[in-house]
């Protein structure tokens, strides 16, 4: 049921993007407003929508009329959604449930993002520093106990919800600045993908399934160039492998492995036909091959070596290794937006 809901939301997102790209700005904005009210996780894309619509749609002689129409359409959707709760005095409870900051920075199973690497670094430092004479107050199994709660890091600073929000917005700035300077319809989809990835990488209490917010719209332009194909294939493979621990029963194991392998094989075959067989670099091939060794360890070697001890270690390895690939793609996208702040950002990157 949860996956059906996420699939419905993803469909509305794609619909909204296509409407915007085809010039149906009011309809696309209404679809996005409905989407945000269905799943507030998509609110991270609002800066991209606001900047693009203000610069591309609300301009010229009819700028004021268009702005009022656009604002009225979006406000009407929000009023229909939240109006009953405001009238009954329950709006504060809605906000508390929408933003449950008491659940902590990381999910019980770490999402494959920057905070997985940050948490791993803190765990490693907490183990290594006492051996060289430093005193570290680290509770047993902190961050790896499988509990959903606010946990303080032992060595590194513990980011607050407001700090993570600021980091997300700062990470988006190059994209928003470029979109403001050059609001072309072709730039809208890459901007949505990048904003989604920024939210996934640096957001507070991000669920691992949120990677689908990035990979699904990203697939719409995966065959444009070798660089687009490379980024999509690495990100989707790392993201899908990171989701595998969610299906943890023995009956589900062959199904999840076959699904991930089938998607990777079909994607690779189709992308090769579209952009050429050499779209992956050697380092990326080695990285992707590492998932085979990782799965072999998690599926069998860990239990042989440790038995029932260290049950969180396989999950930690999957999160951290997948996060390395996701981080590499984010760095590539961030570099693209940083080095082309006002150039012709069409999403059609040069092949390399």
N, C-alpha and C positions, 0 to 999 in steps of 0.2 A: 504493500500500500504506500509506503514511504517513497519507494522508487517510482511508482506510478505518478505520485504528486510531483516529484522532481522532473520527471519526463514531461509532464504537462507544462511546468514552468519553463523548461528549456525550449519547448515548442513555441510558447508565447514570446520568449526572448528572440528566437530566430525570426518569427513573424514581425516583431517590432523592428528589428534591424532591416529586414527587407523592405518594409513600408517606408522607413526613413530613407533608405538608399534610392527608392523609386519616387521620391518626392512627395509622398503622402505623410507629411510631417505631423498633422493633427492626429490622424489615425495611429501612427507609430507611437506618438506620445501617450495617447490613451491606452494603447496596449502595454506600454511600459509601466504606466501608473497602475494598471490592473495587476501586472506582474509583481510590482513592489508590494502592493497590498496583499497579494497572495503569499509572497515569500520575501520578507524584508531583507534577506541576504543580498538581493539584487540591488539594494539601495546604493551599494558601492559604485554602481555604474551611473548614478545620477549626475556626477560632475561632467562626465563625457556628454551625456544627453543635453545638459544645460548649456555647456559651452558651444556645442555644435549647433543647437537650435537657435541660440541667441545670435551667433555669427553667420549662420547660413540661411536661416528662415526669417528671423526677426530683423530684417534690414530693408533699406530702400524707403520709398514713400509710404508703404503700408506697414512699416515696422511696428508702430504703436498698435494698430488694429490686430496685426498678427500676434503680437505679444499678449494682448488681452484675451484673444480667442484661445491661444495656447494655454495660458494660465488658468482660464476658466474651465477648460476641458479637464486639465489635470486636477484642479481643485475639486471639481464636481465628483470625480472618482474617489478622491480621498474623503470627501464629505460623506458620500454614501457608505464608505467602508467604516469610518471611525465615528460618524455622527451618532449612532445609537449608543456607543460607549461613552461619548462625551455627555450626552443628555442624561444618562443614568449615573454619571459620576464615577465610572469605572476606567477612565482613560489612563489613570496612573498605574493601575494594575496591568493594563495592556503593555505599557512601556516597560514595566518590570519583567514581564514574560518575554518581550521581544529582545531585551538586552540583559541577559542573565549573567552579569559580571561576576557573580559569586561562584561560577563554575571554574574559574581559573584560566590561565593563559592557554594551556594546551589541553586537548582532549585526552581521555584516558588512554587511547591509542593515538600517538602523535601523528598529526597530518604531515605530509612530506613537504614542509615549507621551511622558511628561515628559522622558525622557532624550534624545529626539531634539531637543526644543527646547533642552535644556541643552547638547547637543553643538554645535548650530547656533550658539548664543550664544557658546560658547567659540571656535569657528572664526571667527566674525565679529570677536570681540575680538582674536584673534591676528593678524588682518589689519589692523585699524584702529589698534590701540595703537602699533605701530612708526611709523606715519605721524605721530603726535603726540609722538614723542620717547621712548616707552617701549621697553625692550628685552624681547622675548618670544622664548623658546627653543621654537620650534614646528617639529618635524620635517616634512619634505615629505610631503604627502598623509596626515597622521595622521588617524585616525578615518574616512578616506574611501578607504583603499587596498584595501578588499575583503578584508582579512585578519581572521581570528578570533583575537584575542590581547588581552592586557591592555595598554591604551594609557593613558598619562598625559595628562590635559588640560593645555593650554599655559597657560591663565590661571585658570580656575575650579578649585576643589578637586576632586580625583578621589575619588568616593565608593567606599567599600569595601563588600564584600558585607554585612557586619554593619550598616553605616549604611543601606543600602537596605532591609534587613529591618526596621530600627527605623522607617524612614519609612513602610513599608507598614502596620505595626501601628498607628502613630500615626494614619494616615489612616483606618484601620478603626474607631478607638475610638468616634467618635460613633454609628456604627451598632451596635456591640456594646453600648454603654451603653444605647441606646434599646431594643434587643432584650432586655436584662436587665431593664429596668424594665417592659416591656410585651411579653411573649413570646407574641404571638398568631400563629396559623398563617398569617394573611394577610400578616404582616410577614416571613415566612421567605424567600419568593422575592425581594422587593426587597433584602433583606439579602445574599442569595447573589449577586445581580447586582452590588451595590455592592462587596462584598468582592472579587469577580473583577476588577472594574475597578480597584480600588486596587492589586491585585497586578500587573495589566498596566501601570498607569501608572508605578509606582515600583519594580518588581522588578528583580533583577539578571539581566542577559543574557536579557531577554525576547524570545521569537521573535514575529515579526509575526503568525503564525497564532493566537497566544494570544488575539487579540481575539474569536475565535469562542467562547471560554469565556464571554464577556460577552453577545454578541449572541444566541446560541441560547437560553439561558434567558430573556433579556430579551424575546424574541418572545412568550413565554407570556402576558405581561401588556401587550403593546403597545397593545391596543385598549381598555384600561380607561378612559383619559381622554385629553384632548388633550396633556397634558404627557407622559404615557407614550408616546403615539404620536410626539410631536416628538422626544423623546430617542432612541427606538429608530430612527427614520428617519435622523436625522443621524448617529448612531453607526454604524449598519450601513452606510450609504453611505460614510462616511469610512473605516471599517474595511475594506470590500471593495475600495475603490479602492487602499488601501495594500497590499493583497495582489496586485494586478495585476502588479507587476514580477517576482513569482515565476514567472510564465509569460512567458518572455522570447523565445521563438522566433517567427518570422514566421507560422508555421502556427497558433500558438496565439492570436495577437493578435485576430482577429475573434471567436473563441470567448469569450475573457475579457471583451471589451468588451460583447458581446451579453448575456452572462450577468449582468454588473453592471447594465446598463441594464434588462434584463428584471426582475430582482429589484427594482430601485428603482421601476419603473413599476407592477408588481403590488402591491408593498407600499403605495405611495402610494394606489393605487385602493382597496385594501381598507381602509386606515386612514381614508380620506376617508368611505367608506361607514359606518364604525363610529363615528367621533367628529366628523365634519364636515370640510368642505373647507378650513377656515381654520386647521388645527392648526399650520402653520408660520409663524414670524414672518418679517418682511421681511429682517432681517439673515441669518437662516438660509437663506432662499431665495437671497440673493446669494452666501452662502458655498458652497452646494451648486452653484450655477451656475458658480462659479469652477473646479470640477473639469473642466468642458468646456475652458476655456482652458488649464488645466494639462495635460490630456491632449494637446491640440493641440501644445503646446510640446514635451512629452516624446516624442511620436510622430514629429514631423517638423521643427519649427522649430529644435530644439536642434542637430540634425545639419547643418541648413542654415547656422546661425550659427557653429558651432564645429567642425564636421567630427568628427574623432576625438578632439578635445581635451575635457577635463573630463568624462570618461565617468560620473563619480559624481554630477554635478550634477542630472540628471533624477531620480535616486533620492532625493537629498537633498530636492529640492523636494516630491516626493510624500510623503515621510515627514513633513516639517515641516508642510506644509499640512494633511495628514490629522490630524496630532497636535493642531493648533489646534482642530479640531472635537471630537476625543476629549476634550481638556482642558476644553472648554466644558461638555460633558455631565457630566464628573466634578465640575466645580465646582457644577453645578446639583444633582447628587445629594448632594454633601457638604453643601451649604447646606440641603437638605431635612432631612438627619439632624441637623445642628447646631441648626436652629431648632425641631425637634420631638423633643427628647431623651426625653421621657416622655409625649408626647401619644398620641393614638390613631393609631398608625402602622399603617394597614391596607393601604397600597399604593395606595389609591384617592385619589389626589391631586385637589385641586380643579382644575377646568378653568380655563384662562386663555387 
